[in-house]
């Protein structure tokens, strides 16, 4: 039906009656009036999900009933549906977009790393722990306070109380990564031994401003008490294959550094109390919603964290939607067949989209000096433990999804596995394409000759623009391999030209940089060296926003429910302060989300918009402690 004003197909019989003389108000009275009408807006429905630069229809108004979009159309058409109790909100010409769908994100990690969620959901000190963040600033300035802060916390610590001292990345992402130098290297300044000297009687966890942590001997003892032999405990966020081997355990005991918060905090510090973790998790998800995210994909990384997600879902407290990937610990064929049976199943707020065994690695097919090549690893080469599990996932009818990956050589092995194991299982090409196999990040893959193969297999991918602007990614490839290979870093334009849907990631605890990352993906300008790496892979803002909405929904196996604003779909949308499509490119990073609605429920509303709408502010702008960019200023408006 080629009309601006559209009901869902369920309304067709009533529309026929309307043609015989009933008004739109009569239709609404029969079906139930909408609870909410948004009008006088510029609503980009994003209802063209093709791999093209068409946005689909732009309308003035939408109606919401029972968490779903009832209708979209002109002001007059949609407002005619309103009943006596319908809340009608005049957006005064502002842009409304579908809620942002981020295909690889870790709010369940960032809640341990960035202080705002913790400060507004849990005490900073109780009988179980005390947690403190160093003053924000450059890494060296933070380090000046480190040992005095640790001594002060140790002096007042109760017996058995955990001490968590964190570097603060604040608003500067590079500052957080720079703090890693204190934990790494041959002679780290913060080590198990140096922590033991200051705090021999209390377990200590030190978190860098990046993802890594280090612990002391007392913390090691606490972990082994819960995970004897360290079995099922993760040093890097996924259970390392071969973790039970004596040499791996011994190495960890000697130098306990890794992504330790994922398992240590929920299982040991919080003693498996998923309700406690759920409070922190909810606050972290609300923060991301305040910057526009309404759905995200990732792995829960720990069973207690999975329980926390499930608790929020059951109790109706999930602020956003979570598409999750299974990462073990059991990868037996029976378990993987069960996970394959769960694919796409769940609630509107939490559903499975696949599984994966271990991160892809950095091995490439590029010639480089020996000192570069010897740093590369291939996890998916034939005979490797991770390859055997990938084979099993494919063979049992599963889907690879939410998996971190890097170099093109490992991606080649992944493609081999998809083709070979699918053939062994008797899957047709249509069967393979129906799975929508994936890999994430696009940090060094795919290389150009892999793209037709990916297209043929019906894959959908997920790309992270941060690799275009950090010290890794394009910068590293230009330095180590040559400028021509920077075209292998997030080759979004080549994938677009091939007709492949690619999702969109932030993958860092900086939700306030969402629109900065849009510009980074458009321009590919790396501020570290001032170069535009591979300008032929630059894309338009439309390609970026489709990746953040309709194509992301396709990655998450939910294109029938999220990603666009169409009748019958879930009412997830955001309101911006300015027009994403018309502001000058250099102004895109300065766009702000005034309102976020998930399933028809407002989860974020700033005072400057709440007041003219006759509503109260909602979400993190109402918290007592708020220092994050934009939200701190918005709170005072």
N, C-alpha and C positions, 0 to 999 in steps of 0.2 A: 504494500500500500504506500503510495508515493505522496504522503502528506507530512507537513511539519509536525502536526499534532498527532501523537501515536499512543494508543493504549497497548497493553500486552495482548497477545493473541487470545487470551482467556476472555477478553471483553468483546470479542467479535459478535456473539449473539446479541448483546445489548446494543452494540453500535447499529445493528440492523434495525432494532426497535427505534433508536434515535432517529434514523433516517425517516421513520414513519411519523415523526413529530415530537418526540421527547427531547427536552433540552439536556445539555451536559450535566446540569445540576440534578436532573431526574436520574441520570445514569449513576452519578455519584451516590445519590440517596439509596439506590438499590444495591450498589456494591459496597457501600460504606465510604463515608467521607474520608479524605486524606487527613492525617494528623498534622502534616506540615506542607506548606507551599512556599517555595523559593521563587521570587519573581523580580522583574526589573533587573535581570542579570544578563551577562554574556556567558552562556553555558556551552562549553565545548564538550559535546557528548562523547567524542572519540569513538564513534560507532562504526568507523571504517577501520577494521583490524588488518587490512592488507599491508604487505610490505611495500609501502608507497608513502608519499608525502601528503596524503589526503587525511584531513582530520575527521571527516564526517560532518554531520549536521551541527549547526550552532543555533540554539534556541534561547528564548527569553525566560522560560519558567519550567519548573518541575514540581511534581507532587509526590509525596511519600506517604505510604500507608503500611503499617506493620513491618517496618524495617526495609521495605522494598520500594522501588520507584514505580509509582502507579501510572504516571503519564509525564510526557515532556511536550512542550509546544510554546505557543505565544502566551503573552501575559493574559489576554482575554480568555483564551481557551482553557488554560490551566486554572486560573482563579475562579472560573465558573464551576469548578468541581468542589470548591471549598464549602464546608458546612459551618454550623454555628460554633463548633469547638476547634476548627482548624486554625492552627497558628500560621499566620502569613508574614513572611519576612521579606522586606524590600532591600535588595542588595545594592541599589543605587548605581547600577551599571557595572558592578565589579565582576571580575572573571571567576567562574566556577569551573573546576576541573574534576575529573574522577580522582579519588584518593590515590596516592602514590603507591605503586606496587614494587617493592624492592626485593629483587630475586636472590640476594645473598647478603644477610645482615645478622648481627650478633647482639641484640639488646640484652640477651641473657648473659653475655660476657661483660658488656660495657657497664652493667649495673654494679659490678665489683670494681670497676676501674675509674669511673667518673663519679665525683662525690655527690652530685645533686640529688640523684635518686635515693641514695642511702640517707642523706641528711633529712629527707622529707618522708621517710617511710619506716626507718628503724633507728633505735638509739645508737649513738656512736660508741657507747660503752655499756656493757652489762656483765653478768657473771661469766659469760662464755668468752667474750672478746672485748678488746678496745681497738678502734680503727681511727686512723688519722691520715690526713693528706698534707704533704709538704706545701709551703706557699708556692703558688703558681709563678712561673718565670722560666728563664733559660735553665737548661739542665745543670750547669755548673753552679748557678745560684741556688737551686734547690738542694744540691748535694752539700752545700755549706751548712745546711740545717739538719742534715740527715742524722749524724751520730748523736748530736745533742738531743734531738727529738726521740731517738730510740732509747737513749739512756733515761730520759724523763718518763717515757712510757713504761720501761722496765722497772723503774723505781717504785711506781705505784701499782704495778701489776699484782693481781691476786694469784695464789697458787693455781696452776693449771690454766690460767686465762691466756687465750691467744692474743698475740700482739700483731696487728696488721698495720704496716706503715707504707704508704703509697706515694710515689711521685705523681705529680699532677700535670697532665698535658694541657690543661686549661683550654684556651681557644687555639693554641698553636700546635698543630699536629706534629710538626718536626721536632718541637721541644720534647714531646713524649718519646719519639723514637731515639732522640739523642741520649736519653737516660739509660738506654740499653748498654752503653759503654761501661757503666759501673758494674754491671752484672756479667758481662761477657769478657772474652779475651783469655789469654793464657794465665794472667794474674789479675783477676777481677778485684776491684776495691771492696765490693760487697759479696762475700762468699759465706758458705756454711761456717767456716772456721772463724771469720771475723765477727759473724753474728753470735757464735757461741761465746766469744770472749765477753761480749756486752750482756747477753741474755742467756746464760747457761741453764736457767731453771724454768723458762717459759717457752712454749712453741712460738716461733716467729715466722711470718710470711711477709716478704718485701715484694711489692708489686712495682715494676717499672711503669713509666708513662705509656709504654707500648703494651704488648700482650704478655710479656714474660715475667716470671717471678722466680725468687730464690727463697729457700727455707733453711732453718738451722737443724741441728741434730735432734733437739727435742721435738720439733715438728715431724721429722722423719720417723721418730718412735711412735708418735700419735697416728701417722698414716699407716704404719705397718700393723698397728694394733687393730685398725679397721679393715685393712687390706693385707692380710698375712702374705708375706712373700711378694707384696706389691701387686698381686694378681688382681686384674680388673681395675687397677688404678692407672690413670692416664697421665703421662708426663707431657704430652703435646696436644691434648684435646681430643685425640682419638686413641684407642688402645693400640700401642705400638705392636706390630706383628713381631712375634718372637720375644715379647716383653718378659716372658718367664725365664729366658735364658740367663745363666748366672753372670755372664759378662755385662749384659745390659743392666741388670739390677745392680751389680757392683759399681758400674759407671755412674748410675743415678745416685747411689748412696754416697759416692765420693763428691759428686758435683750436682746437687739437686736443683737444677734450673729447668724451667719449662713453663707451659701454660697451665700452672698448677691450681689457679683459682677455681677452674671449672669443676673440679672434683673435691678439692680440699675444703672449700667454704661450705658447700651444701652438705657433704657427708660427714665431715669431721668437726669443723668449727660450729656449724649450726646443728650438728648431731642428727642429720636426716630429717629435720623439722621442715617439711615442704611448705607448711602454712607460713612459717617465718619467711622463707625464701619467696613465697608468692607475693607477700607485701612489697618486697624490694623489686621483684619482677614487674609487678603492676605499675609501679612508679616509673621504671625504666621505659616500659611500653608507652605510658602516657607522655613521657618526654618526646619520644619519637613521633607520636601522633601530633604533637604540637608543632612539629616541623613538616607535617604533611603525610607521613607514612600511615597507611591504613591496612596494608598487608605486607608480610615479609616471609622469606624462606630461609631456612637454616637447619641445623641439627640441634637438639636439646643438649647434647654432649654429656649429660649425666642423668641417671634414672631419677634422682631426687628432683632435678630441675624439670624433667618431664612430668613428674607428679605435680610440681608447682603450676606448670602450664595447665594441666588437666584440672586442677583444683579451681583455677580462675575460670576455665571454660564451663565447668559444671555449675559454678555459682553465679554465672552470668556477669563476671567481672573483667573479662578480657577486653582491653581497650581497642585492640587491633586484631587482625587475623594472622594465623601462624601456619604455614605450610612446612611440614617437618620431614627431614630425612633421617633414616635409621642408620646408626653407625656402630652397631654391636652392643654388647661384646660378643654375642654368639652369631657366628656366620655359618652354622651348619645348613645343609641343604633344606632340612625340614623347616628351620626358622626362616630361611630366605623365601621359601614357598609361601609361608604364612604372611611375610611382609609383602610379597608380590600380590597376595590376595587382598591386602589392605590398600593397595595403590589407588589413590584418589578418594579413599573412603575416610569418613570422619564427620565432624560437624561443620557448620559455616564458619567457625572460628578456629578450628584445629583439624588438619587432615594430613595424611601421608602422601608424599610425592616421590618416594624412592628410597634408595639406600646407597651407601658407599663404604669402602673398607679403610682407606687411608688416603692422605692427600697425594695428588700427583706431584711429580718432582721436576727438577730444573733441567733435565737432560735435553740437549738439542742436537740437531744434525749439522750444526754450524762448525766449521773449522775455527779453532781458536788456540792460543798458546796453551801449553800443558798446565800451567798454574790455574787457568780458567777451567779447562776441561776436567781437571781432577776434582773440582768442587761440585760437578754435576752428578746427579744420581737419577737412576731410572727405577721407579717403583713398579711399573707395569710391564716390564720386560718379561718374556716367557720364562717360567720357572720361579719368578719372584713370588713371595707369599701374597702380596696384594693382588698380583695378576690372577692367581688361582681363585681368589675371592671374587674379583670382577667377573671372571669366567662363570663362576657359580651363580652370581646375581643375574647375569644375562641368560644363562641356560635355564634357570628356574622361572623365567618370565618376568624378572624384575626390571626396574628402571634405575639407572645411575642418575642421581640428582643431588644438588647442594654440595658438590665435591670441589674442594680447592684443587687447582691445577696450575701448572707452569709450562714447561718447555714442549716444543713441537714433537720431539722424539717420543716422549711418554704419551702424548695424545695420539701419535701414530699407533702405538701399541694398544691404546684404548679402542681405537677404531678397528684394529685387527680383531680384538676380543669380541666386539659387537658383531662383526661379520661372521667370524668363525664359529662362535658359540651359538649364534642364532641358527646357523646352518645345521649344526649338530642337533639342535632341538627341533628342527623341522619347521622353523618359522619362515613365513613368506616375507617378501619385501614389504607388503602392506602391514603385516604383523609388526615388523621392526619399526616402521614409520609411526605406527599407532602408539608406540611406547614414548616417543619424543625423548630419546636419550639425550643427556646433557653433559656439559662440563662448564665450570665457572672460571671467572677472572679474566681469561684471554691474555695472560701475562706471558707472551712468547709463543702463542698458538691461537688459532691455526696458521700455518704457513699457507701461502697462496694455493699450492697444488692440493692441499687437504680440503679446501672449501667445497669443490664439487662433490667430493666423497661425503662430506657432512650433509650437504643438501640432499644427496641421493638417499641417505639413511633417514631423512626426515627429522634430523636433530634440531633442537632449539638450545641456544647458549645464553650465557650470562656474562656481561662485561663490566669491569671496574675501571672507571676513568681515573682513579687515583694513580694508577700505574703510569699515566702520562705526565704526572707532575711531581712524583716523589724521587728519592735517590735510587730507587730500584727501577723496574720497568724500562721505559724508553731511555732514561738517562744511563742505566746500567748497560743496556744492549748497545747503545751508541759507543760507550766506552770500551766494552769487552769484545764486541763482535763486529761492530761497524754500523754506520748510520743507516744503511739500507735495510738492516734487520729491525729497525724501530717500527717498520710497517707491520711487523708481526705482533706488536703490542696493541691490543684492543682494535683490531682491524674492522671497525664497525661499518665503514663505508663499503668495503669489499663484501662483507656478509650481507649488507643491505642490497647491494647490486645483485647478489646471488639469490635473493628472495628468502633469506633465512631470518627468522624472528630472534632477536637478541634482547634479553632483559637487561637490567640496570642495577648497579650495586653502589653502596657507599663503603661498607665493610670496615668502618673505623668509628670510634666513639665520638663523632662530630656531626650530629644531625643538622646542626645549624649551617653546615657547608653543603647541603643538598643542591642548592641552585648554583653554588660555586662549581660543583662537580659537573653540572650541566654545561657551563661555559668551558670548563677544561676539556670536556669531550668534544665540544664543537671546534675549539681552536687548536688543541694539542700543544699549547705553549707551556714548556717546562720552566718555571721560575728559577730552578736550580742552576741552569746553564743558559737561560734566556733564548733557547732555540725552539722553533716549531718542528717537532719530529714527525716526519712523514705527512706533509700537508695534504697528500692525496687521500688520506683517511679522515680528513675533517668531515664533519656532518652538520646538518642543519638542526635548529632547535626543535623542529617538528619530529625528526628522527629520534632525538633524545627523549621527547615527552611521550612518544609512542612506546619507546622502550620502557618507560616508567609507568605505563598504564596498561594498554591493551596487550602488548607483547609480553609483559610481565605476567599478566593473567594467564596467557597461553602456556608459559613456562610452568606455572603453578597448577595446571590442569583445571583451572576455574574460569575459563573465558566465558562460560555461560552465566557467571554470577558476579564477577568483578571486572574492573579494568575499563569499563565504559558506562555511560549514563543512559540506560535504555529501560523501557518498561519491563518489569519482571525481574530485573537485576537488583542486587543488594544496594541500598542507598548509602554508598560510600563516596563522599566528595569533600573538596576543600575550596575555600574562598581565599583569593589572593588580594593583596593590597593594590597591585597594578597588573596590567595585562601582559602576561608572559609572551604573547605572540607579537606584541608591538613595541615593547620597550627596547631601547638600544641594547645591543648585545652586551656592552660593558656594564649595563644595569641589571642584567639577569641575576648575578650573585646577591643583589640587594633586595630581591623580592622576598616578601614575608607572607606567611600563612596566618590569616586572621581567624579562620574558623575551620575545624575539622569535624566531620560527621561520619560516623561508622554505624551502619545498619539503622540509619534514621536517628541515632542518638548523638548529641553533641558531646564530644570528648575534649574539645579545645575551643575556647572563644575568648579573644582578647577584649579588654575593657573598651577600647576605642570603637569596636563594632558592637559590643554588647549594649552600650548605652543607647545609641539611636534605635536599636531593635527592641528596647524595653526589656532586656534580659540581663542576667547576672553573668559575670565572667566564669569560665569553666576551665578546669585542668591546671597544668603547672603554673599558669600566671596567678593562681590563687594561693600557691604555696608560700610558706613563711620564708624559706631560704631559696633565693633565686639569683644567680649571678651569670647565667648563660647568655650569650649574645642574643639580641632581639627580645627574648622573653623577659629579661630584667628591665629593659626599657618599656616594653609593652605593659608590664605589670603596673608601672607608674602612670600610665596615660589615663 
